[in-house]
Amino acid sequence: MEIAFDLNLWLTLCSIGFIAGLIDAIAGGGGMLTIPALLTAGLPPHLALGTNKVAASFASFTASVTFYRKKLFDIKFWRWSIFATAIGAVIGALTVDHLPVELLEKALPVIIVMTAIYTLIAKNAVYQESSLPKNSNSLRIKQTGQGLVLGFYDGVAGPGTGAFWTASSSALYKINILLSLGLARSTNFVSNIVSVVAFVYLGYVNFLIGISMGIFMMLGAWVGAHWAIKFGSKYIRPVFIFVVISMSINLGYQAWF
C-alpha cells in the first residue's frame, strides 16, 4: 500500500525523523515518536512498522559506527549478543505477518505508552566501570538471552528497544552508560537491518518515506551520538526523562482522545 505524496507531510515526517534520530542516539526511544507519526500519516500498522524499520536502520547504523570508532563497542566481545539479536529479530518480524491489523492498531499505542512509563519508573543503577566484564559462560548466556528477547521485541514492535538495551545492559554487565549505549545502538542496528529484510520480503515498506526519514534520522543520530559521548550520563538522563514525558503525553492524547 502506498499513500499519496504530500510535500508538507513529507517535510513533517523528515523533521520528526531528525528529532527521533537524535533522541535515539542519546538514550533510545526514537520509535516512540516515529511510529505514531507514520500511523497519523495514514500508513496501516504493518506498513508503518516496516517503513519505520527502514528509517531506523539509517539512524542506528550511524550511531553504532560512531560508538565503534570511539572504541565504545567491541564487536568480538559482543558477538553472542549480535547473533542472538539477529535470530530474535527474524522471528519477531515474521510473527508480525500473522497479527491482525485491528490487534496492532489497538496494541501499538498501549505498548508505546507502557514503554514510556517503564523508562520513567525504572531505577537503573549508574555504573562508572569503563572496562568490559570478564568473558565467561554465564556472560554468553546473558548475551544470548538478552539478544533473543530484545531482538524479538524489536522485530515485532520496536519502540523503546534502545532504552531497554541500555537499561538491561547496565544491570546485567555492570558497565557505564556509554558502553551500554554503544552495545544498544549496535545491536539495535542488527535487529533493524534484519527486520528490514523480512518486512521487504513481506511487502510492508514504503521506500520513499522510509529512506527520506532515514536520511534525516541519520543526521540526527550523528549529532545525538556525539552529544552523548561528549556530555555523558549527567546530560543523557535528564534529556531522556524530558523526551519520554513529552512523548507519553502526545501518545496518550493521540491514542485515547
C-alpha atoms as an extended CHARMM CRD file, in Angstrom:
* protein
*
       257  EXT
         1         1  MET       CA              0.0000000000        0.0000000000        0.0000000000  PROA      1               0.0000000000
         2         2  GLU       CA              1.2500000000        3.4970000000       -0.8880000000  PROA      2               0.0000000000
         3         3  ILE       CA             -0.0410000000        6.8840000000        0.2750000000  PROA      3               0.0000000000
         4         4  ALA       CA             -0.3040000000        9.9340000000       -1.9540000000  PROA      4               0.0000000000
         5         5  PHE       CA              2.7410000000       12.1970000000       -1.8880000000  PROA      5               0.0000000000
         6         6  ASP       CA              2.2160000000       15.3990000000        0.0560000000  PROA      6               0.0000000000
         7         7  LEU       CA              5.1360000000       17.8380000000        0.3970000000  PROA      7               0.0000000000
         8         8  ASN       CA              4.0680000000       19.2200000000        3.7700000000  PROA      8               0.0000000000
         9         9  LEU       CA              3.5370000000       15.7370000000        5.1600000000  PROA      9               0.0000000000
        10        10  TRP       CA              6.9010000000       14.6030000000        3.7910000000  PROA      10              0.0000000000
        11        11  LEU       CA              8.7010000000       17.5810000000        5.3740000000  PROA      11              0.0000000000
        12        12  THR       CA              6.9410000000       16.9340000000        8.6870000000  PROA      12              0.0000000000
        13        13  LEU       CA              7.9390000000       13.2700000000        8.7080000000  PROA      13              0.0000000000
        14        14  CYS       CA             11.5380000000       14.1320000000        7.8200000000  PROA      14              0.0000000000
        15        15  SER       CA             11.6960000000       16.7030000000       10.6300000000  PROA      15              0.0000000000
        16        16  ILE       CA             10.3110000000       14.1570000000       13.0790000000  PROA      16              0.0000000000
        17        17  GLY       CA             12.9110000000       11.7290000000       11.7460000000  PROA      17              0.0000000000
        18        18  PHE       CA             15.7660000000       14.1020000000       12.6130000000  PROA      18              0.0000000000
        19        19  ILE       CA             14.4820000000       14.6050000000       16.1650000000  PROA      19              0.0000000000
        20        20  ALA       CA             13.8740000000       10.8730000000       16.6050000000  PROA      20              0.0000000000
        21        21  GLY       CA             17.3750000000       10.0380000000       15.3680000000  PROA      21              0.0000000000
        22        22  LEU       CA             18.8970000000       12.4880000000       17.8310000000  PROA      22              0.0000000000
        23        23  ILE       CA             16.8140000000       11.0990000000       20.6990000000  PROA      23              0.0000000000
        24        24  ASP       CA             17.5370000000        7.5010000000       19.7630000000  PROA      24              0.0000000000
        25        25  ALA       CA             21.3000000000        8.0060000000       19.7040000000  PROA      25              0.0000000000
        26        26  ILE       CA             21.2800000000        9.7170000000       23.1040000000  PROA      26              0.0000000000
        27        27  ALA       CA             19.0350000000        7.3690000000       25.0630000000  PROA      27              0.0000000000
        28        28  GLY       CA             16.8770000000        5.2240000000       22.7840000000  PROA      28              0.0000000000
        29        29  GLY       CA             13.1330000000        5.5730000000       22.2380000000  PROA      29              0.0000000000
        30        30  GLY       CA             13.0390000000        7.2490000000       18.8300000000  PROA      30              0.0000000000
        31        31  GLY       CA             10.4340000000        4.7450000000       17.6920000000  PROA      31              0.0000000000
        32        32  MET       CA              8.0420000000        6.1520000000       20.2890000000  PROA      32              0.0000000000
        33        33  LEU       CA              7.9820000000        9.2340000000       18.0820000000  PROA      33              0.0000000000
        34        34  THR       CA              8.2770000000        7.8910000000       14.5160000000  PROA      34              0.0000000000
        35        35  ILE       CA              5.7160000000        5.0670000000       14.6370000000  PROA      35              0.0000000000
        36        36  PRO       CA              2.8430000000        7.2980000000       15.8420000000  PROA      36              0.0000000000
        37        37  ALA       CA              3.8620000000        9.8470000000       13.1810000000  PROA      37              0.0000000000
        38        38  LEU       CA              3.6760000000        7.2090000000       10.4350000000  PROA      38              0.0000000000
        39        39  LEU       CA              0.3280000000        5.9360000000       11.7120000000  PROA      39              0.0000000000
        40        40  THR       CA             -1.0050000000        9.5050000000       11.7660000000  PROA      40              0.0000000000
        41        41  ALA       CA              0.2210000000        9.9610000000        8.1790000000  PROA      41              0.0000000000
        42        42  GLY       CA             -2.1710000000        7.2130000000        7.1010000000  PROA      42              0.0000000000
        43        43  LEU       CA              0.0170000000        4.1110000000        6.9270000000  PROA      43              0.0000000000
        44        44  PRO       CA             -1.6070000000        0.9280000000        8.2700000000  PROA      44              0.0000000000
        45        45  PRO       CA              0.1890000000       -0.7030000000       11.2190000000  PROA      45              0.0000000000
        46        46  HSD       CA              2.0930000000       -3.3610000000        9.2580000000  PROA      46              0.0000000000
        47        47  LEU       CA              3.3560000000       -0.7990000000        6.7440000000  PROA      47              0.0000000000
        48        48  ALA       CA              4.1830000000        1.7180000000        9.4790000000  PROA      48              0.0000000000
        49        49  LEU       CA              6.3140000000       -0.8630000000       11.2990000000  PROA      49              0.0000000000
        50        50  GLY       CA              8.1870000000       -1.8920000000        8.1520000000  PROA      50              0.0000000000
        51        51  THR       CA              8.7530000000        1.6750000000        6.9680000000  PROA      51              0.0000000000
        52        52  ASN       CA              9.9360000000        2.6850000000       10.4240000000  PROA      52              0.0000000000
        53        53  LYS       CA             12.4790000000       -0.1490000000       10.3650000000  PROA      53              0.0000000000
        54        54  VAL       CA             13.9810000000        1.1860000000        7.1270000000  PROA      54              0.0000000000
        55        55  ALA       CA             14.2950000000        4.6910000000        8.5770000000  PROA      55              0.0000000000
        56        56  ALA       CA             15.5880000000        3.4400000000       11.9310000000  PROA      56              0.0000000000
        57        57  SER       CA             18.3160000000        1.4150000000       10.2100000000  PROA      57              0.0000000000
        58        58  PHE       CA             19.9160000000        4.6220000000        8.9180000000  PROA      58              0.0000000000
        59        59  ALA       CA             19.9960000000        6.1340000000       12.4150000000  PROA      59              0.0000000000
        60        60  SER       CA             21.1660000000        3.0290000000       14.2660000000  PROA      60              0.0000000000
        61        61  PHE       CA             23.9240000000        2.4340000000       11.6940000000  PROA      61              0.0000000000
        62        62  THR       CA             25.2430000000        5.9800000000       12.0800000000  PROA      62              0.0000000000
        63        63  ALA       CA             25.1440000000        5.8410000000       15.8740000000  PROA      63              0.0000000000
        64        64  SER       CA             26.7270000000        2.3790000000       16.0370000000  PROA      64              0.0000000000
        65        65  VAL       CA             29.6010000000        3.4030000000       13.7460000000  PROA      65              0.0000000000
        66        66  THR       CA             30.2120000000        6.4920000000       15.8860000000  PROA      66              0.0000000000
        67        67  PHE       CA             30.3600000000        4.4670000000       19.1150000000  PROA      67              0.0000000000
        68        68  TYR       CA             32.5580000000        1.8370000000       17.4500000000  PROA      68              0.0000000000
        69        69  ARG       CA             35.0400000000        4.4410000000       16.2050000000  PROA      69              0.0000000000
        70        70  LYS       CA             35.1900000000        5.8730000000       19.7270000000  PROA      70              0.0000000000
        71        71  LYS       CA             36.0710000000        2.3540000000       20.9890000000  PROA      71              0.0000000000
        72        72  LEU       CA             32.8310000000        2.0610000000       22.9370000000  PROA      72              0.0000000000
        73        73  PHE       CA             31.7140000000       -1.1400000000       21.2060000000  PROA      73              0.0000000000
        74        74  ASP       CA             33.7660000000       -4.3200000000       20.7810000000  PROA      74              0.0000000000
        75        75  ILE       CA             32.2650000000       -6.4960000000       18.0140000000  PROA      75              0.0000000000
        76        76  LYS       CA             34.2060000000       -9.6300000000       19.0020000000  PROA      76              0.0000000000
        77        77  PHE       CA             33.3110000000       -9.3590000000       22.6780000000  PROA      77              0.0000000000
        78        78  TRP       CA             29.5870000000       -8.8690000000       21.9740000000  PROA      78              0.0000000000
        79        79  ARG       CA             29.3400000000      -11.4250000000       19.1070000000  PROA      79              0.0000000000
        80        80  TRP       CA             26.8810000000      -13.6270000000       21.0240000000  PROA      80              0.0000000000
        81        81  SER       CA             24.6080000000      -10.6260000000       21.5550000000  PROA      81              0.0000000000
        82        82  ILE       CA             24.7630000000       -9.7790000000       17.8540000000  PROA      82              0.0000000000
        83        83  PHE       CA             23.9930000000      -13.3180000000       16.6880000000  PROA      83              0.0000000000
        84        84  ALA       CA             21.1090000000      -13.8270000000       19.1530000000  PROA      84              0.0000000000
        85        85  THR       CA             19.6400000000      -10.4120000000       18.3080000000  PROA      85              0.0000000000
        86        86  ALA       CA             19.5700000000      -11.2760000000       14.6050000000  PROA      86              0.0000000000
        87        87  ILE       CA             17.7440000000      -14.5550000000       15.2480000000  PROA      87              0.0000000000
        88        88  GLY       CA             15.2210000000      -12.9090000000       17.5780000000  PROA      88              0.0000000000
        89        89  ALA       CA             14.5470000000      -10.0920000000       15.0910000000  PROA      89              0.0000000000
        90        90  VAL       CA             13.8180000000      -12.5110000000       12.2280000000  PROA      90              0.0000000000
        91        91  ILE       CA             11.3530000000      -14.4630000000       14.3550000000  PROA      91              0.0000000000
        92        92  GLY       CA              9.7170000000      -11.2450000000       15.5500000000  PROA      92              0.0000000000
        93        93  ALA       CA              9.3570000000       -9.6780000000       12.0970000000  PROA      93              0.0000000000
        94        94  LEU       CA              7.8450000000      -12.8520000000       10.6420000000  PROA      94              0.0000000000
        95        95  THR       CA              5.4400000000      -13.0040000000       13.5800000000  PROA      95              0.0000000000
        96        96  VAL       CA              4.0250000000       -9.5710000000       12.6450000000  PROA      96              0.0000000000
        97        97  ASP       CA              2.6580000000      -11.0180000000        9.3880000000  PROA      97              0.0000000000
        98        98  HSD       CA              0.3290000000      -13.2580000000       11.4020000000  PROA      98              0.0000000000
        99        99  LEU       CA             -1.0660000000      -10.4950000000       13.6160000000  PROA      99              0.0000000000
       100       100  PRO       CA             -4.4270000000       -8.9140000000       12.6100000000  PROA      100             0.0000000000
       101       101  VAL       CA             -4.3850000000       -5.2180000000       11.6610000000  PROA      101             0.0000000000
       102       102  GLU       CA             -7.0490000000       -4.4890000000       14.2860000000  PROA      102             0.0000000000
       103       103  LEU       CA             -4.8940000000       -6.0110000000       17.0060000000  PROA      103             0.0000000000
       104       104  LEU       CA             -1.8540000000       -3.9500000000       16.0020000000  PROA      104             0.0000000000
       105       105  GLU       CA             -3.9110000000       -0.7440000000       15.8570000000  PROA      105             0.0000000000
       106       106  LYS       CA             -5.0310000000       -1.2800000000       19.4330000000  PROA      106             0.0000000000
       107       107  ALA       CA             -1.8030000000       -2.7200000000       20.7850000000  PROA      107             0.0000000000
       108       108  LEU       CA              0.8230000000       -0.3110000000       19.4180000000  PROA      108             0.0000000000
       109       109  PRO       CA             -0.2910000000        2.8050000000       21.3490000000  PROA      109             0.0000000000
       110       110  VAL       CA             -0.5140000000        0.7260000000       24.5390000000  PROA      110             0.0000000000
       111       111  ILE       CA              2.9510000000       -0.7830000000       24.0170000000  PROA      111             0.0000000000
       112       112  ILE       CA              4.4670000000        2.6270000000       23.3890000000  PROA      112             0.0000000000
       113       113  VAL       CA              2.8480000000        4.2620000000       26.4220000000  PROA      113             0.0000000000
       114       114  MET       CA              3.8170000000        1.3140000000       28.6690000000  PROA      114             0.0000000000
       115       115  THR       CA              7.3770000000        1.5890000000       27.3790000000  PROA      115             0.0000000000
       116       116  ALA       CA              7.4180000000        5.2780000000       28.2200000000  PROA      116             0.0000000000
       117       117  ILE       CA              6.1020000000        4.6170000000       31.7290000000  PROA      117             0.0000000000
       118       118  TYR       CA              8.7140000000        1.9060000000       32.2860000000  PROA      118             0.0000000000
       119       119  THR       CA             11.5580000000        4.2100000000       31.3350000000  PROA      119             0.0000000000
       120       120  LEU       CA             10.3170000000        6.7490000000       33.8540000000  PROA      120             0.0000000000
       121       121  ILE       CA              9.8570000000        4.4500000000       36.8570000000  PROA      121             0.0000000000
       122       122  ALA       CA             12.7740000000        2.0620000000       36.2790000000  PROA      122             0.0000000000
       123       123  LYS       CA             15.5530000000        2.7030000000       38.7960000000  PROA      123             0.0000000000
       124       124  ASN       CA             18.6320000000        1.9490000000       36.7500000000  PROA      124             0.0000000000
       125       125  ALA       CA             21.9200000000        1.8890000000       38.6170000000  PROA      125             0.0000000000
       126       126  VAL       CA             24.5740000000        4.2030000000       37.2220000000  PROA      126             0.0000000000
       127       127  TYR       CA             27.8700000000        2.3430000000       36.9380000000  PROA      127             0.0000000000
       128       128  GLN       CA             31.1970000000        4.0400000000       36.3470000000  PROA      128             0.0000000000
       129       129  GLU       CA             33.0850000000        0.9110000000       35.2710000000  PROA      129             0.0000000000
       130       130  SER       CA             34.8380000000        1.7450000000       31.9860000000  PROA      130             0.0000000000
       131       131  SER       CA             36.0450000000       -1.7830000000       31.2000000000  PROA      131             0.0000000000
       132       132  LEU       CA             34.1540000000       -4.7850000000       29.8780000000  PROA      132             0.0000000000
       133       133  PRO       CA             33.2590000000       -7.6960000000       32.1840000000  PROA      133             0.0000000000
       134       134  LYS       CA             35.3020000000      -10.8950000000       32.2050000000  PROA      134             0.0000000000
       135       135  ASN       CA             34.3880000000      -13.3390000000       29.4390000000  PROA      135             0.0000000000
       136       136  SER       CA             32.6630000000      -16.4520000000       30.7980000000  PROA      136             0.0000000000
       137       137  ASN       CA             29.9300000000      -18.9990000000       30.0960000000  PROA      137             0.0000000000
       138       138  SER       CA             27.4540000000      -17.0690000000       32.2390000000  PROA      138             0.0000000000
       139       139  LEU       CA             28.2340000000      -13.9190000000       30.2540000000  PROA      139             0.0000000000
       140       140  ARG       CA             27.4880000000      -15.7060000000       26.9800000000  PROA      140             0.0000000000
       141       141  ILE       CA             24.2060000000      -16.9990000000       28.3980000000  PROA      141             0.0000000000
       142       142  LYS       CA             23.2300000000      -13.4650000000       29.4160000000  PROA      142             0.0000000000
       143       143  GLN       CA             24.1470000000      -12.1170000000       25.9810000000  PROA      143             0.0000000000
       144       144  THR       CA             22.1650000000      -14.8100000000       24.1940000000  PROA      144             0.0000000000
       145       145  GLY       CA             19.0490000000      -14.4380000000       26.3340000000  PROA      145             0.0000000000
       146       146  GLN       CA             19.1010000000      -10.6540000000       26.1620000000  PROA      146             0.0000000000
       147       147  GLY       CA             19.6570000000      -10.6840000000       22.4030000000  PROA      147             0.0000000000
       148       148  LEU       CA             16.8410000000      -13.1540000000       21.6780000000  PROA      148             0.0000000000
       149       149  VAL       CA             14.2750000000      -11.3280000000       23.8120000000  PROA      149             0.0000000000
       150       150  LEU       CA             15.0850000000       -7.7770000000       22.6950000000  PROA      150             0.0000000000
       151       151  GLY       CA             15.6810000000       -8.8240000000       19.0820000000  PROA      151             0.0000000000
       152       152  PHE       CA             12.2390000000      -10.4570000000       19.0290000000  PROA      152             0.0000000000
       153       153  TYR       CA             10.6120000000       -7.3850000000       20.5700000000  PROA      153             0.0000000000
       154       154  ASP       CA             12.2920000000       -5.1090000000       18.0390000000  PROA      154             0.0000000000
       155       155  GLY       CA             11.1160000000       -7.3300000000       15.1940000000  PROA      155             0.0000000000
       156       156  VAL       CA              7.5160000000       -7.3330000000       16.4180000000  PROA      156             0.0000000000
       157       157  ALA       CA              7.1340000000       -3.7070000000       17.5350000000  PROA      157             0.0000000000
       158       158  GLY       CA             10.3410000000       -1.8380000000       18.3330000000  PROA      158             0.0000000000
       159       159  PRO       CA              9.5090000000        1.3260000000       20.3220000000  PROA      159             0.0000000000
       160       160  GLY       CA             11.9300000000        1.7530000000       23.1990000000  PROA      160             0.0000000000
       161       161  THR       CA             14.2230000000       -1.1160000000       22.1950000000  PROA      161             0.0000000000
       162       162  GLY       CA             17.3120000000        1.0690000000       22.5510000000  PROA      162             0.0000000000
       163       163  ALA       CA             16.2050000000        2.1680000000       26.0120000000  PROA      163             0.0000000000
       164       164  PHE       CA             15.6120000000       -1.4500000000       27.0520000000  PROA      164             0.0000000000
       165       165  TRP       CA             19.0650000000       -2.4160000000       25.7520000000  PROA      165             0.0000000000
       166       166  THR       CA             20.7310000000        0.4300000000       27.6390000000  PROA      166             0.0000000000
       167       167  ALA       CA             18.9510000000       -0.2700000000       30.9240000000  PROA      167             0.0000000000
       168       168  SER       CA             19.3130000000       -4.0580000000       30.8510000000  PROA      168             0.0000000000
       169       169  SER       CA             22.9770000000       -3.9130000000       29.7810000000  PROA      169             0.0000000000
       170       170  SER       CA             23.8860000000       -1.6590000000       32.6950000000  PROA      170             0.0000000000
       171       171  ALA       CA             22.1400000000       -4.0590000000       35.0820000000  PROA      171             0.0000000000
       172       172  LEU       CA             23.4500000000       -7.3100000000       33.5730000000  PROA      172             0.0000000000
       173       173  TYR       CA             27.0660000000       -6.3580000000       32.9140000000  PROA      173             0.0000000000
       174       174  LYS       CA             27.6950000000       -3.5300000000       35.4210000000  PROA      174             0.0000000000
       175       175  ILE       CA             29.1530000000       -1.2820000000       32.7170000000  PROA      175             0.0000000000
       176       176  ASN       CA             28.9070000000        2.5010000000       32.3940000000  PROA      176             0.0000000000
       177       177  ILE       CA             26.2320000000        4.1940000000       30.3320000000  PROA      177             0.0000000000
       178       178  LEU       CA             28.4430000000        4.9440000000       27.3320000000  PROA      178             0.0000000000
       179       179  LEU       CA             29.4210000000        1.2780000000       26.9570000000  PROA      179             0.0000000000
       180       180  SER       CA             25.7450000000        0.3710000000       27.3930000000  PROA      180             0.0000000000
       181       181  LEU       CA             24.7890000000        2.8790000000       24.7050000000  PROA      181             0.0000000000
       182       182  GLY       CA             27.4550000000        1.5010000000       22.3730000000  PROA      182             0.0000000000
       183       183  LEU       CA             26.0220000000       -2.0020000000       22.7600000000  PROA      183             0.0000000000
       184       184  ALA       CA             22.4390000000       -0.7440000000       22.4970000000  PROA      184             0.0000000000
       185       185  ARG       CA             22.9590000000        1.2190000000       19.2850000000  PROA      185             0.0000000000
       186       186  SER       CA             24.9210000000       -1.5840000000       17.6080000000  PROA      186             0.0000000000
       187       187  THR       CA             22.5560000000       -4.4290000000       18.4530000000  PROA      187             0.0000000000
       188       188  ASN       CA             19.6510000000       -2.1540000000       17.5760000000  PROA      188             0.0000000000
       189       189  PHE       CA             21.1590000000       -1.7620000000       14.1050000000  PROA      189             0.0000000000
       190       190  VAL       CA             21.4320000000       -5.5430000000       13.7830000000  PROA      190             0.0000000000
       191       191  SER       CA             17.7710000000       -6.1050000000       14.6710000000  PROA      191             0.0000000000
       192       192  ASN       CA             16.7000000000       -3.2060000000       12.4590000000  PROA      192             0.0000000000
       193       193  ILE       CA             18.5100000000       -4.3510000000        9.3320000000  PROA      193             0.0000000000
       194       194  VAL       CA             17.4690000000       -7.9910000000        9.7750000000  PROA      194             0.0000000000
       195       195  SER       CA             13.8510000000       -6.9030000000       10.2960000000  PROA      195             0.0000000000
       196       196  VAL       CA             14.0340000000       -4.7230000000        7.1740000000  PROA      196             0.0000000000
       197       197  VAL       CA             14.8700000000       -7.7640000000        5.0500000000  PROA      197             0.0000000000
       198       198  ALA       CA             11.8590000000       -9.6130000000        6.4650000000  PROA      198             0.0000000000
       199       199  PHE       CA              9.4920000000       -6.6270000000        6.0250000000  PROA      199             0.0000000000
       200       200  VAL       CA             10.6660000000       -6.0400000000        2.4420000000  PROA      200             0.0000000000
       201       201  TYR       CA             10.0320000000       -9.7100000000        1.6980000000  PROA      201             0.0000000000
       202       202  LEU       CA              6.5230000000       -9.3720000000        3.1460000000  PROA      202             0.0000000000
       203       203  GLY       CA              5.8700000000       -6.1320000000        1.1970000000  PROA      203             0.0000000000
       204       204  TYR       CA              5.4300000000       -3.9250000000        4.2740000000  PROA      204             0.0000000000
       205       205  VAL       CA              7.6910000000       -0.9900000000        3.3290000000  PROA      205             0.0000000000
       206       206  ASN       CA              7.0540000000        2.4630000000        1.8220000000  PROA      206             0.0000000000
       207       207  PHE       CA             10.5270000000        3.1440000000        0.4400000000  PROA      207             0.0000000000
       208       208  LEU       CA             10.0530000000        6.8510000000       -0.3460000000  PROA      208             0.0000000000
       209       209  ILE       CA              9.0680000000        7.6830000000        3.2200000000  PROA      209             0.0000000000
       210       210  GLY       CA             11.4020000000        5.1550000000        4.8300000000  PROA      210             0.0000000000
       211       211  ILE       CA             14.5460000000        6.2890000000        3.0170000000  PROA      211             0.0000000000
       212       212  SER       CA             13.6920000000       10.0030000000        3.3080000000  PROA      212             0.0000000000
       213       213  MET       CA             13.0830000000        9.7650000000        7.0540000000  PROA      213             0.0000000000
       214       214  GLY       CA             16.1330000000        7.5380000000        7.3340000000  PROA      214             0.0000000000
       215       215  ILE       CA             18.4590000000       10.1670000000        5.9060000000  PROA      215             0.0000000000
       216       216  PHE       CA             17.2090000000       12.7580000000        8.3790000000  PROA      216             0.0000000000
       217       217  MET       CA             17.3380000000       10.2330000000       11.2340000000  PROA      217             0.0000000000
       218       218  MET       CA             20.9330000000        9.5190000000       10.2350000000  PROA      218             0.0000000000
       219       219  LEU       CA             21.7900000000       13.2100000000       10.5900000000  PROA      219             0.0000000000
       220       220  GLY       CA             20.0440000000       13.3640000000       13.9550000000  PROA      220             0.0000000000
       221       221  ALA       CA             21.8020000000       10.2000000000       15.1190000000  PROA      221             0.0000000000
       222       222  TRP       CA             25.1970000000       11.6280000000       14.2000000000  PROA      222             0.0000000000
       223       223  VAL       CA             24.5170000000       14.7430000000       16.2750000000  PROA      223             0.0000000000
       224       224  GLY       CA             22.9920000000       12.7530000000       19.1520000000  PROA      224             0.0000000000
       225       225  ALA       CA             25.8210000000       10.2030000000       19.3460000000  PROA      225             0.0000000000
       226       226  HSD       CA             28.4430000000       12.9450000000       19.5690000000  PROA      226             0.0000000000
       227       227  TRP       CA             26.4140000000       14.7810000000       22.2020000000  PROA      227             0.0000000000
       228       228  ALA       CA             26.0690000000       11.5910000000       24.2710000000  PROA      228             0.0000000000
       229       229  ILE       CA             29.8040000000       10.8950000000       24.1150000000  PROA      229             0.0000000000
       230       230  LYS       CA             30.7250000000       14.4950000000       24.8920000000  PROA      230             0.0000000000
       231       231  PHE       CA             28.3580000000       15.1560000000       27.7850000000  PROA      231             0.0000000000
       232       232  GLY       CA             27.9520000000       11.6660000000       29.2800000000  PROA      232             0.0000000000
       233       233  SER       CA             25.2930000000       10.3530000000       31.6840000000  PROA      233             0.0000000000
       234       234  LYS       CA             24.7160000000       13.6620000000       33.5080000000  PROA      234             0.0000000000
       235       235  TYR       CA             23.3460000000       15.0480000000       30.2520000000  PROA      235             0.0000000000
       236       236  ILE       CA             21.6790000000       11.8990000000       28.9390000000  PROA      236             0.0000000000
       237       237  ARG       CA             19.4140000000       11.1110000000       31.8800000000  PROA      237             0.0000000000
       238       238  PRO       CA             17.5970000000       14.4850000000       32.1110000000  PROA      238             0.0000000000
       239       239  VAL       CA             17.1230000000       14.6380000000       28.3370000000  PROA      239             0.0000000000
       240       240  PHE       CA             15.7980000000       11.0940000000       28.3060000000  PROA      240             0.0000000000
       241       241  ILE       CA             13.2520000000       11.8160000000       31.0520000000  PROA      241             0.0000000000
       242       242  PHE       CA             12.0760000000       15.0000000000       29.3260000000  PROA      242             0.0000000000
       243       243  VAL       CA             11.6890000000       13.2420000000       25.9770000000  PROA      243             0.0000000000
       244       244  VAL       CA              9.7910000000       10.2890000000       27.4170000000  PROA      244             0.0000000000
       245       245  ILE       CA              7.3790000000       12.5390000000       29.3300000000  PROA      245             0.0000000000
       246       246  SER       CA              6.7200000000       14.6170000000       26.2060000000  PROA      246             0.0000000000
       247       247  MET       CA              6.1490000000       11.5790000000       24.0130000000  PROA      247             0.0000000000
       248       248  SER       CA              3.9320000000        9.8950000000       26.6060000000  PROA      248             0.0000000000
       249       249  ILE       CA              1.6220000000       12.9000000000       26.7720000000  PROA      249             0.0000000000
       250       250  ASN       CA              1.4870000000       13.1090000000       22.9900000000  PROA      250             0.0000000000
       251       251  LEU       CA              0.8600000000        9.3870000000       22.5430000000  PROA      251             0.0000000000
       252       252  GLY       CA             -1.7970000000        9.2580000000       25.2150000000  PROA      252             0.0000000000
       253       253  TYR       CA             -3.6560000000       12.1280000000       23.5740000000  PROA      253             0.0000000000
       254       254  GLN       CA             -3.4710000000       10.5120000000       20.1110000000  PROA      254             0.0000000000
       255       255  ALA       CA             -4.4600000000        7.0590000000       21.3370000000  PROA      255             0.0000000000
       256       256  TRP       CA             -7.3970000000        7.9190000000       23.5860000000  PROA      256             0.0000000000
       257       257  PHE       CA             -8.6950000000       11.3550000000       22.5770000000  PROA      257             0.0000000000
